Structure formats: structure tokens, C-alpha cells
Amino acid sequence: MKILPLSFYLQVLLCSLLWGSAFPVIKNSYEFLQITELSEQLVFAGSRFALAGLLILPFCRRSPLKVARESSTASLGMIIFGQTFFQYLFFYFALSVSSGALGALLVGAGSLWWVVLAPLMLRTSWPDRRQWITLFCCVVGICIAVYRPGVGSGNVLIGTIAFLLTSLSSSIGAIGIKREAIRGGSRALTALSLFIGGFLLMAVGAKGWGSYWTSFSWATFGVTVYLAILSATAFTLWNRLIENYSVNVLSSFRFLIPLCGVIESAIFIKGETIGMGIVVGGVLIVGSLAISSRIERNR
């Protein structure tokens, strides 16, 4: 079994903590900044990602424009639309109708998509029988979590669908990164994805421009900058890991994201409680992904 370096674990943990903090920060921002309409939420999201893309530019090894010209149109589209546009179109909507804890659990369970899509699109090995069993347990955990998610979960059915589409989009974007990172470099691709995807989100939310910018304050500015730095840091690190490690290995370590997200949501989101479904389902999901990770590394 190949032993992964300590830096790998530290980077995965940092990404998980940063992404986990996004759930309570965004959820609380909706209430604190009075961002109620979906169009305003998309402007809020788009400005964050466009700024994050700009923050990454100084650290790119190659010009993002040159990388865009040399990249496959299909893969570049997967990165921009999968990793940023559709992922966060669904994500911000889902958070507005459901809870942060449920979202953290379902988005983190996106490894289900990775395991199925990677063999089809990257020609990696298919899961063995033991991994299919752990994935089945993961699906059972999702069903339990959705059945009794706790107080403040909002529209569970709509939220669940949107969160699962979020994780599907993220997986498609990751596969695009895996295809193109060797030629273009993960940082340049990340900058392109965040900047262009951010502007597309703002374009779709154009109806909310007036009300959003009219009520813009120093608090809005501070939250936007924090989320932009969060995105720039986490996506740069994660996409670099995608470039250097197996998608199957990384998909297994995504179990840390729901773990961090649920804990941070429970601590920082007022009015939400973690129901028995989240606890039991969460144990099944996180445990299944952890076991799948061990099996994959042994393979």
C-alpha cells in the first residue's frame, strides 16, 4: 500500500474545514444581509467567485487565456459549468430552502458520483464488490438523514435534489480538471472556472443587481471577501490534489467535508438542530466513505 504524505492529509483537512465553514457563513448571511431573492443570492455568489478567480491569477504558472485556447472545449466547459456555475447555482438555491447540516452531508456524499463517473470518463478501475457495498450503505445513510434531518431543515425534498445536483456538478468539474490539469495547470484552470463561472452566475441573477448593490454594506463586503479567499484557497489546493492524485483516492477523502460541514453548521447556524436522521445517516455516510477510502488505498 502506498503511504500518502502528511502534506496530503493537511491539505485535505484544510479544504474540508474551509468548505465546511461556507455552509454556516452563507446561511447566516442570507438572514443578516437580508438576501431573500434567488437573483440576489446569485449576484452574491457570482461576485464572490469572480473575485476568487482574480485572487488566484498572481499564482498561476501560465496565462489563463493561453491555457483556455489550448484546452479541450469539452473539458473546459465541464470545469467552468460543472465546478462553478451549475454547482453553485444549485448550492445557493438549496441553502435558501434547506438546512446547512443536511447540505453538508449530501454535498459531501458526492463521492457516489465520482466513483461512477470516473471509470466512464477517466478510464479508472471500477469499484470492487466491497466498495459497492459501502456505497450502498452510503445511499441508505442519505435516505435516513433525509427522513429525519432535524428542526430548521426547510423543504427537505427540494433541498435534497438540489444538493445532490450540486455534488454531481462538482464531480463533473473535477473530471474536467483531471483531464486538462497536466497540460494547462490546475491554478490557471481554477482561476478561469471561478472568474467566468462567477460572471455567469451574476448574469443569470441580473434581476437582483439593483436591490443587491443598493443594500451593499461593509458587512456584505467583508463576507464576500472571506468567501472569495475561502474559494480561492480551497479550490486551488483541491484542484492541485486532483492533478497529482487518483480521483478515486480523493473521492474517498471527501468524507471529511460533510463531517466538518455538519459540525460547523450545528455550532454556528441559529435555529437549526441536528435530528436523529442526520446523526445515524451521517455515521453511515462518513463510515462508508472512510472504509471505501481504505479499500481504494489498499488496491
MIMARVEX-600926 format. One record per atom (N, C-alpha, C): x, z, y. Coordinates in steps of 0.001 Angstrom, whole numbers, plus 500000, padded with zeros to 6 digits. Atoms other than C-alpha are relative to their C-alpha. Layout:
MIMARVEX-600926
XZY
...
//
This chain:
MIMARVEX-600926
500836500000498809
500000500000500000
500873500000501244
499236500071498767
501359499009503377
499571501124500929
500284498885499097
501613502024505698
499955499474501424
500140500450498619
500328501299509198
500765500936500924
499223499162499090
502473502550512103
499121500958500809
500728499003499211
501478505582514179
499380499373501244
500515500640498781
501044503359517249
498658499320499737
501271500633500354
498239501523515424
498861501012500108
501048498980499990
496239504722514932
499729500504501412
500167499513498629
496853505887518509
499222498994500846
500706501029499232
495666502570519952
498532499906499591
501386500032500475
492555502521517758
499227501203500528
500656498784499512
491761506121518749
499715499906501496
500208500140498555
492220505371522467
498851499038500284
501102500958499820
489940502315522232
498658500655499673
501245499362500424
487321504380520413
499525501028501025
500359499005498981
487419507189522996
499492499324501274
500418500707498784
487154504724525881
498625499358499807
501299500631500239
484306502726524342
498911501040499775
500975498933500202
482597505941523279
499511500574501313
500386499455498695
482612507154526886
499091499055500765
500832500977499281
480892503937528022
498513500289499815
501418499752500254
477598504984526410
499420501022500979
500563499058499034
477020508160528470
500196499572501452
499769500406498610
478570506691531645
498957498978500434
500978501034499635
476310503612531644
498592500577499999
501342499424500102
473225505521530513
499711500906501196
500190499106498863
473683508180533211
499998499232501323
499944500793498771
474494505519535819
498650499366500307
501325500575499775
471079503901535322
499125500959500807
500833499002499327
469417507149536421
500597500404501343
499360499499498782
471944508348539004
500016498953501113
499919501070499003
472323504974540750
498671499265500171
501347500588499934
468625504095540233
500024498491499724
499959501396500448
469371500842538422
498923499859498924
501155499992500890
465996500165536848
499675498634499402
500355501335500475
465528496402536518
501136499394499176
498983500640500834
467323494331533855
500916499114500834
499174500864499149
468525491901536532
501073500807500727
499018499125499340
470223494771538398
501040500497498997
499082499545501036
471743496018535145
501026498919499659
499087501103500303
473249492571534520
500995499773501140
499068500085498869
474741492450538028
501022501137499904
499135498828500200
476146495949537399
501031499717498907
499098500316501108
477616494784534067
500965498883500386
499165501152499665
478892491454535393
501108500321500970
498972499629499019
480735492959538364
501096500821499336
499013499204500741
482431495401536008
500946499107499220
499161500833500863
483675492698533638
500834499001500786
499218500921499166
484718490237536323
501210500732500584
498894499205499465
486827492994537910
501010500328498902
499101499694501125
488247493939534488
500886498799499680
499212501208500254
489348490333533957
501110499833501017
498979500095498945
491184490359537278
501104501035499798
499004498942500213
492916493641536379
501000499636498906
499115500378501108
494371492071533230
500966498889500402
499205501177499627
495763488967534995
501496500270500189
498559499778499792
499102490519536114
500786500249498710
499325499659501249
499874491464532490
499993498856498985
500068501137500921
499237488028530935
501365499321499883
498742500704500226
502250486322529364
499921498549500453
500196501403499638
500773482890530071
498817499874500948
501103500246499075
498437481411532662
498694499845499222
501287500145500694
494811481900531532
499416498597500118
500516501364499840
493934478456532943
500669499044499022
499282500843500944
496636476819530841
499549500296498578
500475499609501326
495513478782527798
498619499404499732
501349500551500153
491918477638528399
500051498512499671
499886501443500240
492989473982528479
500502499703498587
499399500239501307
494951474309525234
499166500554498840
500774499348501062
492393476360523312
498890499099499485
501151500688500586
489726475046520983
498748500376500790
501227499747499237
486443474674522880
499069500939499240
500885499162500815
484518476246519997
500465501455499990
499478498626500046
486814479275519727
499902500671501358
500093499436498657
486925479755523494
498557500391500320
501406499669499804
483137479649523573
499600501250499237
500282498800500785
482984482249520803
500498501252500701
499403498849499324
485267484539522805
499210500376501251
500674499726498726
483528484191526187
498554500451499779
501416499682500194
479942484211524937
499799501138499001
500158498942500996
480428486454521903
500503501337500487
499383498722499661
482805489096523202
499488500598501310
500442499453498721
481432489402526730
498532499704500288
501326500323499463
478273487516527687
498861500531499129
501134499583500832
475874487957524763
500134501447499542
499828498607500431
477412491231523588
499421500959501038
500428499037498988
476744492930526903
498643499673500614
501389500291499662
473525491093527664
499089500857499134
500793499177500915
472102492798524572
500286501491500190
499598498599499920
474071496021525074
499350500726501178
500557499335498815
472938496820528617
498482500095499908
501448499918500196
469342495964527758
499657501102498999
500282499002501033
469461498116524618
500141501421500523
499817498656499443
470812501112526508
498882500391500959
501084499699499053
467979500798529028
498717500390499281
501237499707500713
465315501103526308
500191501008498872
499755499090501112
467012503355523740
501095501002500370
499079498897499715
469497506221523413
501461499620499798
498569500229500131
473270506354523748
500514500328498610
499528499595501334
473750508177520431
499623498964498947
500424501031500950
471703505623518481
500819498730500212
499216501195499691
473536502813520265
501413500093499475
498629499817500470
476946504248519434
500085499816498494
499999500092501452
476035504490515778
499802498554499529
500318501358500438
474569500990515496
501067498994500413
498945500911499565
477233499218517546
501250500203499147
498835499716500830
479957500954515552
499850499483498581
500241500526501347
478313499746512344
500140498484499956
499795501443499943
479158496214513432
500994499483498984
499077500416501058
481791496179510705
499265499257498885
500796500745500974
478962494941508486
500096498503500264
499919501412499637
479039491663510380
501407499460499730
498613500438500173
482851491474510302
500288499637498543
499670500183501415
483039491794506534
499353498736499444
500692501192500471
480514488983506014
500516498740500694
499611501186499235
481656486618508778
501461499601499796
498572500313500113
485437486895508317
500330499084498824
499698500936501101
485532485285504829
499454498591500260
500602501299499723
483262482483506057
500760499220501072
499434500680498837
485080481733509315
501516500100500096
498545499825499950
488642483009508780
500659499826498642
499474500207501362
489018482373505036
500712501234499447
499441498775500566
489890486014504361
499302500292498671
500579499700501310
489127487592500996
498634500667500149
501316499367500007
485572488613500177
500121501460499567
499973498602500442
484813492311499745
499859500092498482
500171499808501432
485142493594496203
498747500844499733
501236499295500371
482389495421494304
499898501361500678
500034498671499380
483360498833495680
499649499916501481
500302500144498585
483227497576499259
498545499602500235
501419500337499861
479795496025498728
499140501256499851
500747498750500175
478604499428497518
500066500834501277
499874499221498767
479991501152500625
499200499363501134
500788500678498968
478358498510502832
498503500244499804
501398499685500282
475032499101501084
499675501418500484
500190498622499518
475433502834501803
499928500033501526
500005500080498544
476133501926505424
498626499536500498
501333500493499629
472852499972505619
498953501094499813
500918498881500237
470994502937504109
500133501024501130
499769499070498904
472607505155506754
499353499534501293
500639500554498801
471387502839509524
498484500225499943
501443499822500156
467836502989508149
499591501455500232
500295498575499811
467912506805508054
500139500385501468
499766499676498590
469358507018511573
498872499480500882
501072500607499209
466678504696512948
498662500712499754
501268499342500350
463897506595511153
499791501281500805
500126498751499234
464625509933512882
501214500165500924
498822499979499136
467031509371515783
500086501182500959
499959498856499088
466037512393517885
499233499747501289
500733500062498732
464465513117521283
500743499092500986
499394500847498971
465051510618524092
500501498677499483
499504501242500596
465562507643521796
499287498761500512
500688501139499407
463071505445523655
499369499098498957
500561500991500918
461924502257521950
501026499715498906
498992500050501064
463812502591518676
500092498607499380
499992501300500666
462773499254517131
500695498939500862
499393500988499101
463662497087520155
501473500333500230
498613499583499789
466820499122520779
500876499677498805
499236500271501213
467937498766517157
500336498515499880
499771501450500086
467507494980517176
501050499571501013
499062500391498942
469370494656520477
501409500515499710
498673499451500311
472219496941519373
500655499242498836
499438500763501119
472648495034516096
500428498604500450
499586501287499432
472747491750518032
501263500167500847
498777499687499254
475371493391520253
501214499966499076
498867499936500924
477602494098517272
500271498651499333
499812501344500539
477013490605515845
500782499136500984
499297500774498971
478118489024519120
501462500422500103
498639499480499939
481177491274519229
500847499470498847
499261500481501170
482187490205515715
500348498525500132
499734501420499792
481869486517516575
501123499812501014
498930500069499007
484040487072519657
501354500377499422
498744499567500622
486660488888517586
500591498912499110
499521501097500850
486858485970515161
500601498898500864
499431500975499069
487413483634518104
501374500424500488
498699499470499583
490247485872519314
501027499813498893
499083500118501133
491805485866515837
500481498562499841
499647501409500136
491744482055515781
500992499547501073
499260500571498871
493291481492519225
501160500851500503
499008499095499420
495496484534519920
501436499571499731
498634500411500347
498546483098518144
500514498958500992
499581501053499068
498598480082520459
499943500465501458
500210499717498584
497246481488523696
500386501390500451
499727498627499608
497998485208523622
498702500738500275
501263499262499917
495316487885523434
499670500442501422
500293499520498643
495712489101527040
499355498927500854
500569501100499213
495050485719528636
498575499701499550
501339500256500517
492057485183526368
499028501107500400
500836498877499587
490729488655527178
499636499889501475
500259500163498566
491090488034530923
498958498913500240
500963501094499868
489224484723530596
498607500444499576
501282499572500544
486493486264528481
499273500943500957
500625499002499130
485848489200530803
499612499404501349
500266500549498666
486090487247534075
498847498996499971
501049501025500060
483960484233533084
498694500604499484
501198499351500533
481551486302530986
499335500883501036
500549499156498943
481142488730533891
499217499196501026
500704500842499032
480204485942536297
498726499407499407
501209500512500643
477755484516533771
498902501073499968
500971498911499987
476069487920533499
499401500176501401
500511499887498631
475810488139537297
499095498824500353
500834501179499736
474389484602537388
498620500159499377
501279499791500675
471682485471534844
499184501073500727
500692498929499273
470869488617536863
499863499743501484
500014500351498572
470793486748540190
498802500572500749
501198499452499366
467284488018540889
500237501404500548
499772498617499582
468663491545541234
501130500179500989
498884499888499058
471529490741543609
499621500787501248
500381499387498718
469669491737546760
499831501499499906
500263498565500123
468412495126545609
501239500765499549
498808499305500493
471671495962543805
501006500220501119
498983499871498955
474005495259546721
499492500756501210
500570499227498891
471607496789549268
500201501497499773
499857498572500327
471797500135547452
501416500363499541
498626499753500443
475535499814546664
500613501153500798
499425498807499365
477385503081547405
501393500258499443
498684499621500517
480739504761546876
499900500451498544
500193499588501396
479316506227543662
499939498773499093
500074501247500772
478459502726542423
501389499385499859
498645500544500009
481945501574543368
500883500750499003
499172499192500894
483577504464541501
499688499749498540
500394500255501388
481580503906538317
500439498616499559
499619501379500330
482221500150538434
501497499896499742
498542500041500168
485977500650538840
500394500691498689
499681499307501251
486078503200535993
499680499122498799
500399500836501126
484164500891533662
500864498747499904
499123501177500021
486342497936534687
501350500351499381
498722499559500567
489528499877533883
499840500279498513
500302499741501411
487928501030530625
500008498699499209
500096501284500704
487111497436529636
501353499311499916
498702500675499973
490483496041530704
500960500634498999
499081499290500896
492388498712528763
499585499842498533
500453500016501386
490244498848525616
500035498600499403
500020501360500544
489779495098525224
501405499437499837
498619500483500121
493455494357525879
500658500585498754
499412499351501174
494556496884523259
499367499484498709
500705500385501229
491890495904520731
500304498553499625
499725501406500294
492464492167521046
501452499790499572
498610500043500452
496198492745520680
500081500431498542
500043499567501397
495446494615517447
499420498901499108
500583501110500750
493251491713516302
501042498917499752
498958501024500110
496175489382516960
501013500345498912
498898499583500864
498570491448514844
499589500539498627
500418499385501260
496452492924512033
498800499266499410
501122500607500708
493888491834509464
498673500426500620
501336499695499494
490301491603510683
499305501022499099
500624499054500930
489188493462507553
500507501427500228
499444498674499741
491551496359508290
499407500577501280
500524499527498722
490399496605511906
498512500308499921
501440499764500106
486726496319510997
499738501349499345
500164498711500671
487166499337508753
500247501153500958
499681498912499073
488676501416511552
499009500114501155
501029499910498972
485712500688513806
499102501218499801
500832498816500217
484095503768512237
500275501084501032
499684499015498963
485855505788514947
499162499810501261
500790500271498798
483781504081517670
498652500713499958
501256499244500011
480380505404516529
500208501507500002
499733498570500031
481903508803515846
500232500535501416
499714499585498618
483301509084519390
498776499818500888
501160500285499163
480213507486520937
498882501009499825
501073499031500259
477725509838519261
500369501361500583
499567498693499484
479769512942520146
499956500026501524
499970500031498534
480301511900523772
498593499848500592
501380500138499521
476645510856524174
499267501337499911
500663498711500188
475444514190522784
500441501011501059
499469499051499029
477662516079525219
499572499664501419
500114500384498597
477140514069528392
498668499384500436
501276500598499591
473652512457528306
498906501066499974
501046498993499871
470965514808529589
498682499466499441
501318500381500494
467598514729527828
500007499328498641
499920500583501337
468874513297524554
500435501069499001
499560499127501084
469137515227521311
500260499154498763
499673500717501233
470613514136518022
499091500493498887
500922499638501063
467930514100515330
500683500036498643
499454499902501347
468412514707511635
500391498620499456
499679501349500451
468381510950511054
501379499562500457
498673500340499471
471430510479513297
501085500742499232
499004499195500713
473250513307511503
500226499466498594
499875500454501388
472520512178507929
500457498536499952
499626501413499966
472694508474508723
501422499802500490
498646500096499466
475855508980510743
501059500348498970
499060499612501066
477579510749507856
500152498865498996
499957501116500951
476649507876505544
500765498803500570
499357501163499372
477771505191508012
501498500225500158
498581499720499751
481040506808509057
500754500179498691
499353499809501298
481824507888505493
500202498689499259
499905501293500683
481112504415504121
501105499148500594
498979500810499347
483314502720506695
501398500563499754
498704499384500275
486121505225506129
500467499672498582
499650500334501387
486013504620502367
500364498521499886
499712501431500013
485884500855502923
501385499726500571
498670500145499396
488966501209505138
501092500305498982
498993499602500998
490872502974502364
500123498942498899
499989501045501035
489855500341499792
500729498766500492
499387501207499448
490910497495502090
501505500146500113
498548499798499870
494320499018502781
500678499996498636
499447500018501351
494883499528499052
500083498568499454
499979501397500440
494007495865498451
501135499248500659
//
